[in-house]
C-alpha cells in the first residue's frame, strides 16, 4: 500500500499547530518540527516493507525558514518513491498574524536577535516563502478562521472518508469582505439582479428557496451557468490528468449572502453530476 504524506508549512502564526493536532485526531502519524533534510529519509522508513504506518503528516518550518529552499527537492524524492504527497501551505493576513503573536507574546522565529519589529519579521518570512507558496498543492487562508473553524476545514478536506483523485471546494463570498486568497478559479456574479434590493428577500440567504428561485429565474443566470459548466467539463479531467489534488473554486457577489450562495450550490450540483464530491463553504453567508 503506497504511503500518503502531508507536508504542513506556511507562515508562522497561520495555524500549523492546530493543523498538526487535527491530523493527529484524524489518525495520521504526525511529526512536528521536522528538519527538511530528513523528509526523504522518513519516506524511506515509512515505505519500508515492515512499516505499518501509511499516513504521515510532517510539520516543517517551525524553527524558521532558513532550510525550506530544499523542501521542493525533498518532496520530489517522496513522489518518486510512489507515495502520494501533498504540500499544505497555511497563510494569513499580516495584521492577523501580528495580532496572534501579540496575544501569545511569543517571539517570531525570523527575529533571532529580537531587534527586528514583528511586522518586519512577517514581511521577511512572507518574501522568503513566495516560491514555496506557489508550489503548494493546497493553499489554505486562515485569516477569518478561528481554531475550531480551521479544524473543520481540514476535516472536510482530509477526512479518511474522502478518497478521490482530486478534492474540489466551492466557496461563495462577498467582494466587500475581500476575495479569498486560497482559490484557483473565481467567478463574479454581481451582474445579476441583487435580491438584497427585494424587501422580502433581503433578510433571507441563498440557502432559502425564495432567494434561490429569484436568482435562478433571471435571464442571464442559465447561460452563465452553462458556460461555467462547459469550462469545468474541459478543466476537471485535465486537472486530474495533470495530477492536481485540490481545486478551490469561488463564486462572488457583493455581500456573499444571496447570489453567490445560490450559484455555488448550483455549481456544486453540476460538479457532482461529473462524478466528483465537492465541499461547499459559504464564507460570508452569516455576515
Buried (B, 14 or more C-beta within 10 A) or exposed (E): EEBBBBBBBBBBBBBBBBBBBBBEEBEBBBBBEBBBEBBBEBBEEBBEEEEEEBBBBBBBBBEBBEBBEEBBEBBEBBEEBEBBBBBBBBBBBBEBBBEBBEEEEEEBBBBEEEEBEBBEBBBBBBEBBEEBBEEBBBBBBBBBBEEEEBBBBBBBBBEEEEEEEBBBBBBBBBBEBBEBBBBBBBBBBEEBBBBBEBEEBEEBBBBBEEBBEBBBEBEEBEEBBEEBBEEBEEBBEEBBEEEBBBBBBBBBBBBBBBBBBBBBBBBBEBBEEEEBEBBBBBBBBEE
